[in-house]
Amino acid sequence: MSPRDLLEHWLSAPALRCCSILGGFAIELDGQPWNGDCLDEVRMAAGWLFAVKTLLQGATQVQTWVWEESALRLVRRGDLVEMFDVHHSGHIVCPRAVVSLRELAMALVMETRRLAILLGGVLRLAEKEADPEQLKALRENLGLGWAESADVIEAALTGPIPQPPASDPGPPPAMHLAILLDEPTALAAALAREGTEVRADRTLPVHLAIRLKRAWAVAALVDAGADLEALDDNGDTPLLVACQHGNAEAVDQLLAAGASATQAGRHGDTPLRRCVIHYVHGAGIARMWDSLVAAGASPDLFSAVCRGQLDEAMRLADNAPRFPDLLTWVVRRLRSETYPNGDVSTRWAAWRPVFEALLVAGASWTHGVPPPLHEAVHSKSWELVNALLSVGANAGVLDSGGMTALQKAEYYHLEAIADRLRRAG
């Protein structure tokens, strides 16, 4: 496309912003498209320049984001570079490809110079024809120093690639790559060489396999003797990771292999708490819940609230002081039961006796991130805010950013809610 065509195309968007300014580097390998399905915003394409510059400066690996949910990784091995993109769900978006680093860099330089000319032409036209807001958006998304980055890469290619600095972690272990790239044979070979406890990227192999939902890899690691109570760098056991990511199959695999259903992580979460926190809407937890309880986990007040079990929550209400952020989770549960068009008054009538019992037992208005009243403001529900005020919500509580609920409502231009909070003092 010409600069004129591009400008007219982008200015035709109802609102010109980053997500409507699309473009990037389409890569072909052996005549086949490699990343054609994940071209995104033009400004994200600059991630390629960052990645290649980093490798040419001596790094052995780099991760960058060249589309909205990208996890593109480039790994240098001598003069070659492996590149692949694996989505956080485990889907392999771009398979592993091995190319010459220098050839990749030179091809990128050539295309970047062409892109710089094209986008420079768009900006020159926009200076004459776009309104101030449009011109600002185009400058922010197109004026990213393309030619300057090409100069830096081309200059780096005139000499040898430096050795990695002492702080460089080196390439990923073969075991982690095998799990990432869904390669059972490669994992078996890596297990024979490395064992099960190789740590990289802040995680252990079994945690990575669970997060990516690679059931075959979890089974292989368990059979090889992986430590089922080992903590990753976030302080989580494998079972906590499985509960957080809704991986019911891994929960069953780990429990069957002897993982503890009650072992808390470094920050105090138990598997049952992690299960309900991440599935507060009640969907997707039934199988995990049943498996954990059958393995010895004890349901408590927090889990009763998150699952919407009113009678059980009322029975256990005296335990409220054990859970400082409990009222925030009650509000979240109410939001989930009434979003987007539920009857708040009806559900509040059902929850109010529980809420009042929790307050009598000593539940806190000040804890929670955000505190309960701020959470209600965030829901944009006047009825929910009014309900909390009716049972004594403290409108003077500050959130972690130092704002009151009133200030939060004003910030989001929620005038009816702000007026109700003003009347509450």
C-alpha positions as CSV (number, residue, x, y, z in Angstrom):
1,M,0.0,0.0,0.0
2,S,1.1,3.6,-0.6
3,P,1.3,6.2,2.2
4,R,-1.9,7.7,0.9
5,D,-3.8,4.4,1.0
6,L,-2.6,3.7,4.5
7,L,-3.5,7.1,5.8
8,E,-7.0,6.9,4.3
9,H,-7.5,3.4,5.7
10,W,-6.4,4.4,9.2
11,L,-8.4,7.7,9.2
12,S,-11.5,5.8,8.2
13,A,-11.6,4.1,11.6
14,P,-14.4,5.4,13.9
15,A,-11.7,6.1,16.6
16,L,-8.0,6.1,15.8
17,R,-6.1,4.3,18.4
18,C,-3.4,1.7,18.7
19,C,-5.6,-1.3,18.0
20,S,-6.8,0.1,14.7
21,I,-3.3,0.9,13.4
22,L,-2.4,-2.6,12.3
23,G,0.7,-3.9,10.5
24,G,4.0,-5.7,11.0
25,F,6.6,-8.0,9.7
26,A,5.1,-11.1,7.9
27,I,7.8,-13.8,8.0
28,E,8.1,-16.7,5.5
29,L,10.3,-19.7,6.0
30,D,10.9,-22.0,3.0
31,G,8.1,-20.3,1.2
32,Q,5.5,-20.9,3.9
33,P,4.0,-18.2,6.2
34,W,5.4,-18.5,9.8
35,N,3.5,-15.8,11.7
36,G,0.7,-14.7,9.3
37,D,-2.0,-15.3,11.8
38,C,-0.6,-13.0,14.5
39,L,0.2,-9.7,12.9
40,D,-1.1,-7.0,15.2
41,E,-0.5,-3.3,16.0
42,V,2.3,-1.6,14.2
43,R,4.0,-0.5,17.4
44,M,4.2,-4.1,18.5
45,A,6.3,-4.9,15.4
46,A,9.1,-2.9,17.0
47,G,9.5,-5.8,19.4
48,W,11.3,-7.6,16.6
49,L,13.9,-4.9,16.5
50,F,14.3,-5.0,20.3
51,A,14.8,-8.7,20.2
52,V,17.4,-8.8,17.4
53,K,19.4,-5.9,18.9
54,T,19.4,-7.7,22.3
55,L,20.8,-10.9,20.7
56,L,23.4,-9.0,18.8
57,Q,24.6,-7.4,22.0
58,G,25.4,-10.9,23.3
59,A,22.3,-12.2,25.1
60,T,21.5,-15.9,24.6
61,Q,17.7,-15.4,24.8
62,V,15.1,-12.7,24.7
63,Q,11.3,-12.6,25.0
64,T,9.2,-9.9,23.4
65,W,5.5,-9.2,22.5
66,V,4.8,-8.7,18.8
67,W,1.1,-9.3,19.1
68,E,-1.4,-8.7,21.8
69,E,-1.0,-12.1,23.6
70,S,2.4,-12.9,22.2
71,A,5.2,-14.8,24.1
72,L,7.7,-14.7,21.3
73,R,11.0,-16.1,22.3
74,L,14.3,-16.1,20.5
75,V,17.2,-18.3,21.7
76,R,20.7,-17.8,20.3
77,R,22.9,-20.9,19.8
78,G,26.1,-19.7,18.2
79,D,25.4,-18.1,14.8
80,L,21.9,-19.6,14.8
81,V,18.7,-18.5,16.5
82,E,15.6,-20.6,17.4
83,M,12.4,-18.7,17.5
84,F,8.9,-19.8,18.6
85,D,5.7,-18.3,20.1
86,V,3.7,-20.3,22.7
87,H,0.5,-18.8,24.0
88,H,-0.1,-18.8,27.8
89,S,-2.8,-21.4,27.2
90,G,-0.2,-23.8,25.7
91,H,-1.2,-23.3,22.1
92,I,1.8,-23.2,19.8
93,V,1.1,-20.1,17.8
94,C,4.4,-20.1,15.8
95,P,6.3,-23.4,15.8
96,R,10.1,-23.6,16.5
97,A,12.1,-22.4,13.6
98,V,15.9,-22.3,13.4
99,V,17.5,-19.6,11.2
100,S,20.8,-17.7,10.8
101,L,20.9,-14.8,13.2
102,R,22.8,-12.7,10.8
103,E,20.4,-13.5,7.9
104,L,17.4,-12.7,10.1
105,A,19.0,-9.4,11.2
106,M,19.9,-8.3,7.6
107,A,16.4,-9.2,6.4
108,L,14.9,-7.2,9.2
109,V,17.1,-4.2,8.4
110,M,16.0,-4.2,4.8
111,E,12.3,-4.4,5.7
112,T,12.6,-1.9,8.5
113,R,14.1,0.7,6.1
114,R,11.3,0.2,3.7
115,L,8.8,0.5,6.6
116,A,10.5,3.7,7.8
117,I,10.0,5.3,4.3
118,L,6.4,4.1,4.2
119,L,5.4,5.3,7.6
120,G,7.4,8.5,7.3
121,G,5.3,9.2,4.2
122,V,2.1,8.6,6.2
123,L,3.2,11.0,8.9
124,R,4.0,13.7,6.5
125,L,0.6,13.5,4.9
126,A,-1.0,13.3,8.3
127,E,0.6,16.6,9.4
128,K,-1.4,18.3,6.6
129,E,-4.6,16.3,6.7
130,A,-5.3,14.8,10.1
131,D,-6.8,16.6,13.0
132,P,-4.6,17.1,16.1
133,E,-5.9,14.0,18.0
134,Q,-5.4,11.8,14.9
135,L,-2.0,13.1,14.3
136,K,-1.0,12.5,17.9
137,A,-2.2,8.9,17.7
138,L,-0.3,8.3,14.5
139,R,2.9,9.8,15.8
140,E,2.7,7.7,19.0
141,N,2.2,4.5,17.0
142,L,4.3,5.0,13.9
143,G,7.1,7.3,14.9
144,L,9.2,4.7,16.7
145,G,12.7,5.4,15.4
146,W,12.6,2.6,12.7
147,A,15.5,3.9,10.7
148,E,17.6,4.5,13.8
149,S,17.0,0.9,15.0
150,A,18.0,-0.4,11.5
151,D,21.2,1.6,11.8
152,V,22.0,0.0,15.2
153,I,21.4,-3.5,13.9
154,E,23.4,-3.0,10.7
155,A,26.4,-1.5,12.7
156,A,26.3,-4.5,15.1
157,L,26.6,-6.9,12.1
158,T,30.0,-5.4,11.1
159,G,31.7,-7.2,14.0
160,P,31.6,-10.4,16.0
161,I,28.7,-11.0,18.4
162,P,29.9,-10.3,21.9
163,Q,30.0,-13.1,24.5
164,P,27.1,-13.2,26.9
165,P,27.5,-11.2,30.1
166,A,28.1,-13.1,33.3
167,S,24.5,-12.3,34.4
168,D,23.0,-13.9,31.3
169,P,21.0,-17.0,32.4
170,G,21.9,-18.9,29.2
171,P,19.5,-20.7,26.9
172,P,16.5,-22.5,28.4
173,P,17.1,-26.0,29.6
174,A,16.1,-28.7,27.1
175,M,13.5,-30.0,29.5
176,H,11.6,-26.6,29.6
177,L,11.8,-26.3,25.8
178,A,10.4,-29.8,25.3
179,I,7.4,-28.9,27.5
180,L,6.9,-25.6,25.9
181,L,7.0,-27.0,22.4
182,D,4.9,-30.2,23.2
183,E,7.7,-32.7,22.4
184,P,7.4,-35.9,24.4
185,T,10.5,-37.6,22.9
186,A,12.7,-34.5,23.7
187,L,11.4,-34.5,27.3
188,A,12.2,-38.1,27.8
189,A,15.8,-37.5,26.6
190,A,16.1,-34.4,28.8
191,L,14.8,-36.2,31.9
192,A,17.5,-38.8,31.4
193,R,20.2,-36.1,31.4
194,E,18.8,-33.4,33.7
195,G,16.5,-35.0,36.2
196,T,13.2,-33.3,37.3
197,E,14.3,-30.3,39.3
198,V,15.9,-28.0,36.7
199,R,14.7,-24.4,37.5
200,A,14.4,-21.8,34.7
201,D,12.3,-18.7,34.1
202,R,11.3,-18.7,37.8
203,T,9.7,-22.1,37.5
204,L,10.2,-25.9,37.7
205,P,9.3,-28.3,34.9
206,V,6.2,-29.7,36.6
207,H,4.8,-26.3,37.3
208,L,5.4,-25.3,33.6
209,A,3.7,-28.5,32.4
210,I,0.7,-27.8,34.6
211,R,0.4,-24.2,33.5
212,L,0.5,-25.2,29.8
213,K,-2.0,-28.1,30.4
214,R,0.5,-30.7,29.1
215,A,-1.0,-33.7,30.8
216,W,1.5,-36.1,29.1
217,A,4.4,-34.0,30.5
218,V,2.9,-33.9,34.0
219,A,2.6,-37.7,33.9
220,A,6.2,-38.2,32.8
221,L,7.5,-35.9,35.5
222,V,5.5,-37.5,38.2
223,D,6.7,-40.9,37.1
224,A,10.2,-39.7,37.1
225,G,9.9,-38.6,40.7
226,A,9.2,-34.9,40.6
227,D,8.9,-33.2,44.0
228,L,5.1,-32.7,44.3
229,E,5.5,-30.2,47.2
230,A,8.3,-28.1,45.6
231,L,7.8,-24.3,45.5
232,D,8.3,-22.3,42.4
233,D,9.7,-18.8,42.6
234,N,6.2,-17.5,43.3
235,G,6.0,-19.7,46.4
236,D,3.4,-22.1,44.9
237,T,3.3,-25.9,44.9
238,P,2.3,-27.8,41.7
239,L,-1.2,-28.3,43.1
240,L,-1.7,-24.6,43.7
241,V,-0.7,-23.9,40.1
242,A,-3.1,-26.5,38.9
243,C,-6.0,-24.9,40.9
244,Q,-5.1,-21.4,39.8
245,H,-5.1,-22.4,36.1
246,G,-8.3,-24.5,36.3
247,N,-6.4,-27.6,35.3
248,A,-8.7,-30.2,36.8
249,E,-6.9,-33.1,35.1
250,A,-3.6,-32.1,36.7
251,V,-5.3,-31.8,40.1
252,D,-6.4,-35.4,39.8
253,Q,-2.9,-36.5,38.5
254,L,-1.2,-34.8,41.5
255,L,-3.5,-36.1,44.1
256,A,-3.4,-39.6,42.8
257,A,0.4,-39.4,43.0
258,G,0.3,-38.3,46.7
259,A,0.3,-34.5,46.6
260,S,-1.2,-32.9,49.8
261,A,-4.6,-31.4,49.3
262,T,-4.0,-29.1,52.3
263,Q,-0.4,-27.9,51.8
264,A,-0.3,-24.1,51.7
265,G,2.2,-22.1,49.6
266,R,4.6,-19.5,50.8
267,H,1.9,-16.8,50.9
268,G,-0.7,-18.9,52.8
269,D,-3.1,-19.9,50.0
270,T,-4.3,-23.5,50.2
271,P,-5.4,-25.4,47.1
272,L,-9.1,-25.1,48.1
273,R,-8.7,-21.3,48.5
274,R,-6.8,-20.9,45.3
275,C,-9.5,-23.0,43.5
276,V,-12.4,-20.7,44.6
277,I,-10.4,-17.4,44.3
278,H,-9.8,-18.0,40.6
279,Y,-13.3,-19.4,39.9
280,V,-15.4,-17.1,42.1
281,H,-18.2,-17.3,39.5
282,G,-18.7,-20.9,40.5
283,A,-18.0,-22.2,37.0
284,G,-15.3,-24.8,36.4
285,I,-14.5,-25.7,40.0
286,A,-16.9,-28.6,40.7
287,R,-14.5,-31.3,39.6
288,M,-11.4,-29.8,41.3
289,W,-13.5,-29.0,44.4
290,D,-14.8,-32.6,44.7
291,S,-11.3,-34.0,44.2
292,L,-9.7,-31.8,46.8
293,V,-12.4,-32.5,49.4
294,A,-12.2,-36.2,48.8
295,A,-8.4,-36.0,49.3
296,G,-8.8,-34.3,52.7
297,A,-9.3,-30.6,52.1
298,S,-11.7,-29.0,54.6
299,P,-14.3,-26.5,53.2
300,D,-14.3,-23.3,55.3
301,L,-16.1,-19.9,55.5
302,F,-14.1,-18.4,52.7
303,S,-14.9,-21.2,50.2
304,A,-18.6,-21.1,51.2
305,V,-18.8,-17.4,50.4
306,C,-17.0,-17.8,47.1
307,R,-19.3,-20.7,46.1
308,G,-22.4,-18.8,47.1
309,Q,-23.4,-21.4,49.8
310,L,-25.5,-19.1,52.0
311,D,-26.5,-21.6,54.6
312,E,-22.9,-22.8,55.1
313,A,-21.6,-19.3,55.2
314,M,-24.2,-18.4,57.9
315,R,-23.2,-21.5,59.9
316,L,-19.5,-20.6,59.8
317,A,-19.9,-16.8,60.2
318,D,-18.1,-16.7,63.5
319,N,-14.9,-17.6,61.7
320,A,-14.9,-14.2,59.8
321,P,-11.9,-12.8,61.6
322,R,-9.7,-15.6,60.1
323,F,-10.3,-14.1,56.7
324,P,-9.5,-10.3,56.7
325,D,-10.6,-9.7,53.1
326,L,-13.8,-11.7,53.3
327,L,-16.2,-8.8,52.8
328,T,-14.6,-7.9,49.5
329,W,-15.1,-11.5,48.3
330,V,-18.8,-11.3,49.4
331,V,-19.2,-8.3,47.2
332,R,-17.4,-10.1,44.3
333,R,-19.8,-13.0,44.7
334,L,-22.8,-10.6,44.6
335,R,-21.3,-9.0,41.5
336,S,-21.0,-12.4,39.8
337,E,-24.5,-13.3,40.7
338,T,-26.0,-10.1,39.3
339,Y,-23.8,-9.4,36.3
340,P,-24.8,-8.0,33.8
341,N,-28.5,-7.7,34.4
342,G,-29.3,-9.5,37.6
343,D,-31.6,-8.3,40.3
344,V,-29.3,-6.8,42.9
345,S,-32.1,-6.1,45.4
346,T,-33.2,-9.8,45.3
347,R,-29.7,-11.2,45.7
348,W,-28.9,-8.6,48.4
349,A,-32.0,-9.7,50.4
350,A,-30.6,-13.3,50.3
351,W,-27.1,-12.2,51.3
352,R,-27.9,-9.5,53.9
353,P,-28.3,-11.8,56.9
354,V,-25.0,-13.4,56.1
355,F,-23.3,-10.1,55.7
356,E,-24.7,-8.8,59.0
357,A,-23.6,-12.0,60.7
358,L,-20.1,-11.5,59.4
359,L,-20.0,-8.0,60.7
360,V,-21.2,-9.0,64.1
361,A,-18.4,-11.6,64.1
362,G,-15.8,-9.0,63.4
363,A,-15.4,-8.9,59.6
364,S,-13.4,-5.9,58.4
365,W,-14.5,-3.0,56.2
366,T,-10.9,-1.9,55.8
367,H,-9.2,-5.0,54.4
368,G,-9.3,-6.4,50.9
369,V,-7.7,-5.2,47.7
370,P,-9.8,-3.1,47.0
371,P,-11.8,-2.7,50.2
372,P,-15.5,-3.8,50.0
373,L,-17.0,-0.4,49.3
374,H,-14.5,0.3,46.6
375,E,-15.3,-3.1,45.0
376,A,-18.9,-2.1,44.9
377,V,-18.1,1.2,43.2
378,H,-16.0,-0.7,40.7
379,S,-19.1,-2.7,39.9
380,K,-20.8,0.6,38.8
381,S,-23.9,-0.6,40.7
382,W,-25.7,2.1,42.7
383,E,-27.9,-0.6,44.3
384,L,-24.9,-2.5,45.6
385,V,-23.2,0.6,46.9
386,N,-26.4,1.6,48.6
387,A,-26.8,-1.9,50.1
388,L,-23.3,-1.7,51.7
389,L,-24.0,1.8,53.1
390,S,-27.2,0.5,54.6
391,V,-25.3,-1.9,56.8
392,G,-22.7,0.5,57.9
393,A,-20.0,0.6,55.2
394,N,-17.2,3.1,56.2
395,A,-17.0,5.6,53.3
396,G,-13.8,7.0,54.7
397,V,-11.7,3.9,54.1
398,L,-8.8,4.4,51.7
399,D,-7.7,1.9,49.0
400,S,-4.1,1.0,48.2
401,G,-3.8,4.1,46.0
402,G,-5.0,6.4,48.9
403,M,-8.4,7.1,47.4
404,T,-11.8,7.0,49.1
405,A,-14.8,5.3,47.5
406,L,-16.1,8.7,46.6
407,Q,-12.9,9.7,44.9
408,K,-13.0,6.5,43.0
409,A,-16.6,7.1,41.9
410,E,-15.7,10.7,40.8
411,Y,-12.6,9.4,38.9
412,Y,-14.9,7.0,36.9
413,H,-17.6,9.7,36.4
414,L,-20.2,7.6,38.3
415,E,-22.3,10.6,39.3
416,A,-25.2,8.8,40.9
417,I,-22.9,6.7,43.0
418,A,-20.8,9.7,43.9
419,D,-23.9,11.6,45.0
420,R,-25.0,8.7,47.3
421,L,-21.5,8.5,48.8
422,R,-21.6,12.3,49.5
423,R,-24.9,11.9,51.3
424,A,-23.3,9.2,53.4
425,G,-20.6,11.7,54.5
